[in-house]
Amino acid sequence: PPSPSPPPPYYYKSPPPPSPSPPPPYYYKSPPPPSPSPPPPYYYKSPPPPSPSPPPPYYYKSPPPPDPSPPPPYYYKSPPPPSPSPPPPSPSPPPPTYSSPPPPPPFYENIPLPPVIGVSYASPPPPVIPYY
């Protein structure tokens, strides 16, 4: 039997160099702001008290005289008419002197009056109006 041919020798191949990666995009960075200087320490100063203004000079003013109240409105009143003087009393007639009592009134008999002619006391019923 033919002897197997020896395997071909193994050659190591290094991998191809990687293609150079593109440079990273450039981002503009503004410079950092300067650190703010610390604020000066705060000292509280109370405001100076206002100088008291001298009080205004006091002038005494007498109160104004009260307004005179207007006179009440005048209403004209006519003088009352003179009361009529009562008529002089007429001399009263002397009281009649009755010598005898007055005569009695004459006596009338109760005679019925005759009926008045031409006046009907009960009117006849009205005529019946036919209704169509």
RAPEGI-V693069 format. One record per residue. N is the residue number from 1. PHI is phi in whole degrees, -180 to 180 (* if undefined). NEAR is the number of other ideal C-beta (glycine too) atoms within 8 Angstrom. Layout:
# RAPEGI-V693069
n=N phi=PHI near=NEAR
n=N phi=PHI near=NEAR
This chain:
# RAPEGI-V693069
n=1 phi=* near=2
n=2 phi=-72 near=3
n=3 phi=-75 near=4
n=4 phi=-65 near=4
n=5 phi=-73 near=4
n=6 phi=-65 near=4
n=7 phi=-65 near=5
n=8 phi=-65 near=4
n=9 phi=-64 near=4
n=10 phi=-91 near=5
n=11 phi=-110 near=4
n=12 phi=-82 near=4
n=13 phi=-111 near=4
n=14 phi=-73 near=4
n=15 phi=-65 near=4
n=16 phi=-63 near=4
n=17 phi=-63 near=4
n=18 phi=-65 near=5
n=19 phi=-66 near=4
n=20 phi=-62 near=4
n=21 phi=-72 near=5
n=22 phi=-64 near=4
n=23 phi=-65 near=5
n=24 phi=-65 near=4
n=25 phi=-63 near=4
n=26 phi=-95 near=5
n=27 phi=-109 near=4
n=28 phi=-80 near=4
n=29 phi=-115 near=4
n=30 phi=-70 near=4
n=31 phi=-66 near=4
n=32 phi=-63 near=4
n=33 phi=-64 near=5
n=34 phi=-65 near=4
n=35 phi=-64 near=4
n=36 phi=-64 near=5
n=37 phi=-70 near=4
n=38 phi=-63 near=4
n=39 phi=-64 near=5
n=40 phi=-65 near=4
n=41 phi=-62 near=4
n=42 phi=-95 near=5
n=43 phi=-111 near=4
n=44 phi=-80 near=4
n=45 phi=-118 near=4
n=46 phi=-72 near=4
n=47 phi=-66 near=4
n=48 phi=-66 near=4
n=49 phi=-63 near=4
n=50 phi=-66 near=5
n=51 phi=-68 near=4
n=52 phi=-65 near=4
n=53 phi=-74 near=5
n=54 phi=-64 near=4
n=55 phi=-63 near=5
n=56 phi=-65 near=4
n=57 phi=-63 near=4
n=58 phi=-94 near=5
n=59 phi=-108 near=4
n=60 phi=-79 near=4
n=61 phi=-116 near=4
n=62 phi=-71 near=4
n=63 phi=-63 near=4
n=64 phi=-64 near=4
n=65 phi=-64 near=4
n=66 phi=-63 near=4
n=67 phi=-61 near=4
n=68 phi=-65 near=4
n=69 phi=-66 near=4
n=70 phi=-62 near=4
n=71 phi=-64 near=5
n=72 phi=-62 near=4
n=73 phi=-59 near=4
n=74 phi=-93 near=5
n=75 phi=-105 near=4
n=76 phi=-78 near=4
n=77 phi=-115 near=4
n=78 phi=-71 near=4
n=79 phi=-64 near=4
n=80 phi=-63 near=5
n=81 phi=-62 near=4
n=82 phi=-62 near=4
n=83 phi=-65 near=5
n=84 phi=-62 near=4
n=85 phi=-69 near=4
n=86 phi=-60 near=5
n=87 phi=-61 near=5
n=88 phi=-61 near=4
n=89 phi=-61 near=6
n=90 phi=-70 near=5
n=91 phi=-62 near=4
n=92 phi=-68 near=5
n=93 phi=-65 near=4
n=94 phi=-65 near=4
n=95 phi=-61 near=4
n=96 phi=-66 near=4
n=97 phi=-101 near=4
n=98 phi=-98 near=6
n=99 phi=-86 near=3
n=100 phi=-135 near=4
n=101 phi=-63 near=4
n=102 phi=-63 near=5
n=103 phi=-68 near=4
n=104 phi=-67 near=5
n=105 phi=-64 near=4
n=106 phi=-66 near=4
n=107 phi=-90 near=5
n=108 phi=-105 near=5
n=109 phi=-76 near=4
n=110 phi=-82 near=4
n=111 phi=-101 near=5
n=112 phi=-68 near=4
n=113 phi=-77 near=4
n=114 phi=-70 near=4
n=115 phi=-65 near=5
n=116 phi=-76 near=5
n=117 phi=-82 near=4
n=118 phi=92 near=3
n=119 phi=-120 near=6
n=120 phi=-96 near=4
n=121 phi=-84 near=3
n=122 phi=-119 near=4
n=123 phi=-78 near=4
n=124 phi=-68 near=4
n=125 phi=-63 near=4
n=126 phi=-68 near=4
n=127 phi=-67 near=4
n=128 phi=-76 near=4
n=129 phi=-90 near=4
n=130 phi=-66 near=4
n=131 phi=-107 near=3
n=132 phi=-99 near=2
